[in-house]
């Protein structure tokens, strides 16, 4: 993983304040060091942490898009019989 990608992920952490994402990114760095030092048998751990980060980032992106779309309409409307 490139240093710039880690810097990007750190900026993402600071922006959204996610403690879980912060922890996962720290663990990813540790896993990278373990794989580098002790070999590919630890690669599945690195890959799993990477997948968890991607899933959490996707989930955050979806929530951000939902908030943006929901805020576009200022008028109240009925959605499935519920007044929103």
C-alpha positions as CSV (number, residue, x, y, z in Angstrom):
1,X,0.0,0.0,0.0
2,X,1.4,3.4,-1.0
3,X,2.1,6.0,1.6
4,X,-0.3,8.4,-0.2
5,X,-3.1,5.9,0.2
6,X,-2.4,5.7,4.0
7,X,-2.4,9.5,4.2
8,X,-5.7,9.6,2.3
9,X,-7.2,7.1,4.7
10,X,-5.9,9.1,7.7
11,X,-7.5,12.2,6.3
12,X,-10.8,10.2,6.0
13,X,-10.5,9.1,9.6
14,X,-10.1,12.7,10.8
15,X,-13.0,13.9,8.6
16,X,-15.5,11.4,9.8
17,X,-14.1,10.8,13.3
18,X,-14.7,7.0,13.0
19,X,-12.9,5.3,15.8
20,X,-13.5,1.9,14.2
21,X,-11.9,3.1,10.9
22,X,-9.0,4.5,12.9
23,X,-8.4,1.2,14.7
24,X,-8.7,-0.8,11.4
25,X,-6.1,1.5,9.7
26,X,-3.7,1.1,12.6
27,X,-4.2,-2.7,12.4
28,X,-3.6,-2.6,8.7
29,X,-0.2,-0.9,9.1
30,X,0.7,-3.5,11.8
31,X,-0.4,-6.3,9.5
32,X,1.7,-4.9,6.7
33,X,4.7,-4.9,8.9
34,X,4.1,-8.5,10.0
35,X,3.7,-9.7,6.4
36,X,6.8,-7.8,5.4
37,X,8.9,-9.3,8.2
38,X,7.4,-12.8,8.5
39,X,6.1,-13.6,5.1
40,X,3.0,-14.3,3.0
41,X,1.5,-16.8,5.4
42,X,0.1,-13.7,7.2
43,X,-1.2,-12.1,4.0
44,X,-4.8,-13.3,4.6
45,X,-4.9,-11.2,7.8
46,X,-3.8,-8.1,5.9
47,X,-6.4,-8.8,3.2
48,X,-9.2,-9.3,5.7
49,X,-8.4,-6.0,7.4
50,X,-8.3,-4.3,4.0
51,X,-11.7,-5.7,3.1
52,X,-13.2,-4.5,6.4
53,X,-11.9,-1.0,5.8
54,X,-13.4,-1.0,2.3
55,X,-16.7,-2.2,3.6
56,X,-16.8,0.4,6.3
57,X,-15.9,3.2,3.8
58,X,-18.6,2.0,1.4
59,X,-21.1,2.0,4.2
60,X,-20.1,5.6,5.2
61,X,-20.3,6.7,1.5
62,X,-23.8,5.3,1.2
63,X,-24.9,7.1,4.4
64,X,-23.4,10.3,3.2
65,X,-25.3,10.0,-0.2
66,X,-28.5,9.3,1.7
67,X,-28.1,12.3,3.9
68,X,-27.4,14.5,0.8
69,X,-30.4,13.2,-1.1
70,X,-32.7,13.5,1.9
71,X,-31.7,17.1,2.5
72,X,-32.3,18.1,-1.2
73,X,-36.0,18.3,-0.6
74,X,-37.2,20.8,1.9
75,X,-40.9,20.1,1.4
76,X,-42.7,17.4,3.5
77,X,-44.0,14.4,1.7
78,X,-45.6,11.1,2.3
79,X,-43.3,8.1,1.9
80,X,-45.2,4.8,2.1
81,X,-47.9,6.3,4.3
82,X,-45.4,8.0,6.6
83,X,-45.2,11.8,6.6
84,X,-41.5,12.8,6.3
